[in-house]
Amino acid sequence: MSPTDGDASFETRCVHGAGAPDPVTGAVVPAISLASTFAQDGVGQQRGFEYSRSGNPTRAALERHLAGLEGAGHGFAFASGLAAEDAVLRLLAPGDGLLLSDDAYGGTFRLARQVHGPAGLVVRTTRLADVDAVVREWSDGTRLLWAETPTNPWLRIADIAALADVAHERGALLVVDNTFATPALQQPLALGADIVVHSTTKYLGGHSDVVGGFVATNDDEVAARIGFLQNAAGAVPGPFDCYLVHRGCRTLHLRMERHSTNAEAVASMLVDHPAVAEVRWPGLPDHPGHDVAARQMSGFGGMVSLRLRGGLDAALRLCEATEVFTLAESLGAVESLIEHPGRMTHSSVAGSENEVPDDLVRLSVGIEAVDDLVGDLEQALDRC
Ligand SMILES: *Cc1c(COP(=O)(O)O)cnc(C)c1O
């Protein structure tokens, strides 16, 4: 068995998936190839690369690696998660419809409504955790069904296989934003999705030191168009950023396991805490999406949201009272983060149907010692 084969286990592919050591130097990691242009052996005779917007060896290594982890034949790296999403939305023509989760990531919502909406995209939203609602709300002309699961910040679960059936029966494609679960916990293409998008800024990079995005697909036609758009619109990541995301992917399996077990301990403490009104984590048996999550995910991930009995004041105080959890936007890195979605990540959706309540706090549970994390939240909750 070759460790880079599709048949190798997921963990082995995380470590080895970018390919065998460099045939010339033996280097065991891909070189950071900074060249913007590549010498040609004759006019039009290039050795695989001609200009770094169109293709770059470090980017190619990341694309191969991450596509493999998603079980995709094609992968495309972008400068950010939103740049990746923008390329996918450009598959649509004016007048085409997009059906989006009503609690999609705020930036996705803003991109669809405020950038692609004026260009003619018909954007509608519904609760994708409710497959019947999706069927009910479906309108002719819907070409893309866009799911995020688990969602941000509610951690609602959409049934990927069921949504793929709904979309395919109606001639549409299913896109899954797999940022929260990552391919370590959830394989949307195997469940029937057509396109996977990522903010590699989060768990894939994993260390809060890079912004990036990714599109993976097994649909040759979609791949040809996304590849065209990657080059034609040019929202490509630099080689160093590609290297960092690739490096993050090599420990993805271990990190996701630890994020999940730490989040489980945090969620079970919060459930019993008198200051907490509600805990949202898909691993909790009474989470409304628990059964679907248990079926389609191999772990429940590191994101936990909670609502405070003390309302806005308690939520703000909690965010400022932790010592191990850092108050910051973003998520998915080794360090634990805490934030107030209403005033921070989701402030751009205030006043819309996506508005989040002001007693909600979101945790990105990191990979520190679990007792330190639980203890930190306990002392902070006691102070609010
Ligand atoms: C962060 C995020 C994005 C956007 O990605 P950027 O890298 O910030 O552009 C999209 N979807 C989800 C679920 C995210 O968390």
The ligand as an ORCA input file, in Angstrom:
! r2SCAN-3c Opt
* xyz 0 1
  C     -15.043     31.570      8.473
  C     -16.082     30.872      7.698
  C     -16.287     31.158      6.342
  C     -15.523     32.259      5.619
  O     -14.177     31.986      5.488
  P     -13.009     33.078      5.453
  O     -11.777     32.261      5.364
  O     -13.105     33.908      6.691
  O     -13.247     33.921      4.233
  C     -17.236     30.425      5.673
  N     -17.973     29.469      6.286
  C     -17.814     29.186      7.589
  C     -18.648     28.119      8.207
  C     -16.870     29.873      8.338
  O     -16.726     29.589      9.643
*
